[in-house]
Amino acid sequence: MTIVFPDWLEPMAATLTQERFTGPEWIFERKFDGIRLLAFKQGSDVRLFSRNRLPQNLPSIVEAIANLPVGDAILDGEVTWNKVTYHVFDILWLDGRSVTLLPLDERRALLRNLPLRAPLQRVTSLDDPKPWERACREGWEGVIAKRRDSTYEHRRSKHWLKMKCEATEELVVGGFTDPQGGRVGLGALLVGYFEGDDFVFAGKVGTGFDTKLLLELRARLNAIEIPKSPFTKAKGLPRLRAHWVRPEILVQVAFIEWTVHRKLRHSRLIGVKA
């Protein structure tokens, strides 16, 4: 049976997570602030595509891939521009066969055997105890956690998890929502900040709690509940299953960024002030 070299393969995408963890079944890699690049090599012919299948013209990368001592290959990585570098983190095809069904560890072993020369650079794993903290210290975009046993999926997958660097802010609780499903205590905190005489709604914080904290917070919030919203600027404020409290409790919140409407994006609770 003739195996046909593919014209295109959909790249695997990472799922954003707010969890922070390590474990022997995961490896961590730097998240580069560039563009995704897939390289298709057939002999001396090399084609480069973005994740949206747009052709890319990068002669130095084309030449380096053409000179690799393999007949055909498909590489996956990210290109950065300051000094044009192709950061290669995966291999999808090698010498006449697809390797996407191999576990990540085995694909990485194949990649290690390729003699990559500048501007090609193999992405190495991080061995820091908390690699996401190193990412923020060094000004990286974040890190990617990948399961060692994961196959290469042509879709967004929870076997690859993206941990972006976060900002932190001290905010004030102005309300909360009721829990749903099997959750207890509360659904999310409704938080804001003071701006002059206004108490401005900044968004919801619904992750970062354990069961004990959910129940403790609900008891504290019940004790300071008031009948009307304390927010004076409240665009996007939920009304269903919402309760209001005196703005007395301070919380530390981590989030990816402020939206254009000054709302928290991908927020999580870090701690509650005593």
VENPEHU-V22461 format. One record per residue. N is the residue number from 0. RES is the residue in one small letter. NEAR is the number of other ideal C-beta (glycine too) atoms within 8 Angstrom. D_FIRST is the distance of its C-alpha to the first C-alpha in whole Angstrom. Layout:
<<N | RES | NEAR | D_FIRST> <N | RES | NEAR | D_FIRST>>
//
This chain:
<<0 | m | 2 | 0> <1 | t | 3 | 4> <2 | i | 7 | 6> <3 | v | 4 | 9> <4 | f | 8 | 13> <5 | p | 9 | 15> <6 | d | 4 | 18> <7 | w | 6 | 20> <8 | l | 10 | 20> <9 | e | 6 | 24> <10 | p | 9 | 26> <11 | m | 13 | 27> <12 | a | 9 | 31> <13 | a | 10 | 34> <14 | t | 10 | 36> <15 | l | 8 | 40> <16 | t | 8 | 42> <17 | q | 9 | 46> <18 | e | 6 | 45> <19 | r | 6 | 46> <20 | f | 6 | 45> <21 | t | 7 | 43> <22 | g | 5 | 41> <23 | p | 3 | 39> <24 | e | 6 | 36> <25 | w | 11 | 36> <26 | i | 10 | 36> <27 | f | 12 | 38> <28 | e | 12 | 37> <29 | r | 9 | 40> <30 | k | 13 | 39> <31 | f | 9 | 39> <32 | d | 6 | 41> <33 | g | 10 | 39> <34 | i | 8 | 36> <35 | r | 10 | 32> <36 | l | 16 | 30> <37 | l | 14 | 26> <38 | a | 15 | 25> <39 | f | 12 | 22> <40 | k | 14 | 21> <41 | q | 8 | 19> <42 | g | 6 | 21> <43 | s | 4 | 24> <44 | d | 7 | 24> <45 | v | 11 | 25> <46 | r | 7 | 25> <47 | l | 13 | 28> <48 | f | 12 | 28> <49 | s | 10 | 31> <50 | r | 9 | 30> <51 | n | 4 | 30> <52 | r | 6 | 28> <53 | l | 6 | 31> <54 | p | 6 | 30> <55 | q | 10 | 32> <56 | n | 5 | 34> <57 | l | 11 | 34> <58 | p | 6 | 34> <59 | s | 8 | 35> <60 | i | 15 | 32> <61 | v | 10 | 30> <62 | e | 8 | 31> <63 | a | 14 | 31> <64 | i | 13 | 28> <65 | a | 10 | 27> <66 | n | 7 | 28> <67 | l | 11 | 26> <68 | p | 4 | 25> <69 | v | 9 | 21> <70 | g | 7 | 18> <71 | d | 12 | 18> <72 | a | 14 | 19> <73 | i | 13 | 21> <74 | l | 13 | 24> <75 | d | 14 | 26> <76 | g | 13 | 30> <77 | e | 11 | 33> <78 | v | 14 | 35> <79 | t | 11 | 39> <80 | w | 5 | 42> <81 | n | 3 | 45> <82 | k | 5 | 43> <83 | v | 10 | 40> <84 | t | 10 | 37> <85 | y | 16 | 34> <86 | h | 13 | 34> <87 | v | 14 | 30> <88 | f | 10 | 30> <89 | d | 13 | 26> <90 | i | 14 | 23> <91 | l | 12 | 20> <92 | w | 13 | 17> <93 | l | 10 | 17> <94 | d | 7 | 15> <95 | g | 6 | 12> <96 | r | 7 | 12> <97 | s | 8 | 14> <98 | v | 13 | 17> <99 | t | 10 | 19> <100 | l | 6 | 19> <101 | l | 9 | 21> <102 | p | 9 | 24> <103 | l | 15 | 26> <104 | d | 8 | 28> <105 | e | 9 | 25> <106 | r | 13 | 24> <107 | r | 10 | 27> <108 | a | 8 | 27> <109 | l | 12 | 24> <110 | l | 12 | 26> <111 | r | 7 | 29> <112 | n | 5 | 27> <113 | l | 11 | 27> <114 | p | 5 | 30> <115 | l | 9 | 31> <116 | r | 6 | 34> <117 | a | 6 | 37> <118 | p | 10 | 36> <119 | l | 12 | 33> <120 | q | 10 | 35> <121 | r | 11 | 33> <122 | v | 10 | 34> <123 | t | 5 | 36> <124 | s | 7 | 37> <125 | l | 11 | 41> <126 | d | 3 | 43> <127 | d | 8 | 46> <128 | p | 4 | 47> <129 | k | 8 | 47> <130 | p | 11 | 45> <131 | w | 11 | 46> <132 | e | 8 | 50> <133 | r | 12 | 48> <134 | a | 15 | 47> <135 | c | 10 | 50> <136 | r | 6 | 52> <137 | e | 6 | 50> <138 | g | 4 | 49> <139 | w | 13 | 46> <140 | e | 8 | 44> <141 | g | 11 | 43> <142 | v | 15 | 41> <143 | i | 13 | 37> <144 | a | 13 | 37> <145 | k | 13 | 33> <146 | r | 10 | 32> <147 | r | 10 | 31> <148 | d | 7 | 29> <149 | s | 12 | 27> <150 | t | 8 | 24> <151 | y | 12 | 23> <152 | e | 8 | 24> <153 | h | 8 | 24> <154 | r | 7 | 27> <155 | r | 6 | 31> <156 | s | 11 | 31> <157 | k | 5 | 34> <158 | h | 8 | 32> <159 | w | 14 | 33> <160 | l | 13 | 37> <161 | k | 13 | 39> <162 | m | 13 | 42> <163 | k | 10 | 44> <164 | c | 8 | 48> <165 | e | 8 | 51> <166 | a | 8 | 54> <167 | t | 9 | 57> <168 | e | 10 | 60> <169 | e | 8 | 63> <170 | l | 12 | 63> <171 | v | 13 | 66> <172 | v | 15 | 65> <173 | g | 14 | 66> <174 | g | 13 | 65> <175 | f | 15 | 62> <176 | t | 14 | 60> <177 | d | 8 | 60> <178 | p | 10 | 57> <179 | q | 6 | 54> <180 | g | 4 | 52> <181 | g | 3 | 52> <182 | r | 8 | 54> <183 | v | 7 | 57> <184 | g | 12 | 60> <185 | l | 12 | 59> <186 | g | 10 | 56> <187 | a | 9 | 57> <188 | l | 13 | 59> <189 | l | 16 | 61> <190 | v | 16 | 62> <191 | g | 13 | 64> <192 | y | 10 | 66> <193 | f | 8 | 69> <194 | e | 6 | 70> <195 | g | 4 | 74> <196 | d | 3 | 75> <197 | d | 8 | 72> <198 | f | 13 | 69> <199 | v | 13 | 66> <200 | f | 14 | 63> <201 | a | 11 | 60> <202 | g | 10 | 57> <203 | k | 11 | 56> <204 | v | 15 | 55> <205 | g | 7 | 53> <206 | t | 8 | 51> <207 | g | 8 | 53> <208 | f | 9 | 55> <209 | d | 5 | 55> <210 | t | 8 | 57> <211 | k | 6 | 60> <212 | l | 10 | 60> <213 | l | 14 | 59> <214 | l | 10 | 62> <215 | e | 9 | 65> <216 | l | 14 | 64> <217 | r | 11 | 65> <218 | a | 8 | 68> <219 | r | 9 | 69> <220 | l | 14 | 68> <221 | n | 7 | 70> <222 | a | 6 | 73> <223 | i | 10 | 73> <224 | e | 8 | 72> <225 | i | 8 | 73> <226 | p | 3 | 73> <227 | k | 5 | 72> <228 | s | 9 | 69> <229 | p | 12 | 71> <230 | f | 13 | 68> <231 | t | 8 | 70> <232 | k | 9 | 67> <233 | a | 9 | 64> <234 | k | 6 | 62> <235 | g | 8 | 59> <236 | l | 10 | 61> <237 | p | 9 | 59> <238 | r | 4 | 62> <239 | l | 5 | 60> <240 | r | 7 | 61> <241 | a | 12 | 63> <242 | h | 9 | 66> <243 | w | 11 | 68> <244 | v | 15 | 70> <245 | r | 6 | 72> <246 | p | 10 | 70> <247 | e | 7 | 71> <248 | i | 12 | 68> <249 | l | 9 | 66> <250 | v | 16 | 63> <251 | q | 12 | 60> <252 | v | 15 | 57> <253 | a | 12 | 54> <254 | f | 14 | 52> <255 | i | 7 | 49> <256 | e | 6 | 52> <257 | w | 8 | 54> <258 | t | 8 | 53> <259 | v | 3 | 55> <260 | h | 6 | 57> <261 | r | 7 | 58> <262 | k | 9 | 56> <263 | l | 14 | 54> <264 | r | 9 | 50> <265 | h | 9 | 49> <266 | s | 13 | 52> <267 | r | 11 | 52> <268 | l | 14 | 56> <269 | i | 9 | 56> <270 | g | 6 | 60> <271 | v | 10 | 63> <272 | k | 8 | 66> <273 | a | 2 | 69>>
//
